[in-house]
Amino acid sequence: MNLYTLKSTLLTEVKEKPFKLERDIQRIFEANLQAIMGLQLVKSEFTIKNKRIDTLAFDTQSRGFIIIEYKRDRSVSVVDQGFSYLSLMLENKADFIIEYNESLKENLKRDEVDWSQTRVAFVSTSFTDNQVQATNFKDLAIELWEVKQFENETLMIRPIRKSNAATSIKPLTQNKEELQKVVEETKVYSEEDIKQRGNDETQELYEKFKSAILNLSDGIEVIPRKQYITFKRGKTFFDITLNSKTIKMWINLRKGHLEDPKKITEDVSQRGHWGNGDYQITVDSDKELEYIMSLVKQALVT
């Protein structure tokens, strides 16, 4: 992808500025982890069982630990290394909880962590076609993130999403006990997993709302979670889930920050709920779709 500056009608290409060190990428990500990946930084340079982890993070939405590794060597097998880190984490759960509590001065308990949401993320200026294809399995808890730096102090950061046609990695692990154990303990949720909780009517209703949301802006990501589907542009602004009779939605704004003249939202700030934000909407039709989109826009631009 080429990047240009525009003055009047004249385009000038902005050249890529290579990172000198992996550590430079690491500093940027760790200083902006919430903004980039929606994660909480736990520890930089975490060592366990003679292995050094570049960045240990925690996903407060999925309640899972995330290992982040930064790469400049394009020849490394990210799948082999990814499985190694996943196995390390799942075999030493207590050590990760202790590190979380000591680093963040918290009191996280083992049953407050969803170990099935454990995953590994590799960050690099580029990945080979083989690396991308090797991680393109719908149930593989390994992510690739590409980062590029340009001369005008601009960064391009993008996750490399798995294709819609991605298959399961399980057949490839049948004769590899260690890999099979990791795949069985981790779970990567798909949009279809959440949709299947509804019936034909609510699935159709979901597709209408999804289409309307994606039309609000360019660059909106659809990210399946364990209990709901997240819509994100930079930050999470909307969540949705399905059941057999209705769909439930959450607008990611704090109480008192949403203008809702029709008062169709429900205040869930004082009770447990899925999704993000203090405003919940339950619908069984699309009759208020346009009005609901006007509410969603408020979270999108905040």
Protein Blocks (a to p, Z undefined) as FASTA:
>chain_A
ZZdddehjaccdddddddfbfklmmmmmmmmmmmmnopacfbghiaeehiacfbacddfk
lopacdddddfblkbcfklmmmmmmmmmmmmmmmmmmmmmmmnopabdfklpcfklgccd
dddfbdcfklmmmmmcfklccdcddddddfkopacdddddddfklccfklmmmmmmklmm
mmmmpccddfklmmmmpcfklmmmmmmmmmmmmmmpghiacdddfkbccddehiacbdcd
ddfkbccddddddehiaccfkopaccfklbccededjbdcddfbfklmmmmmmmmmmmmm
ZZ
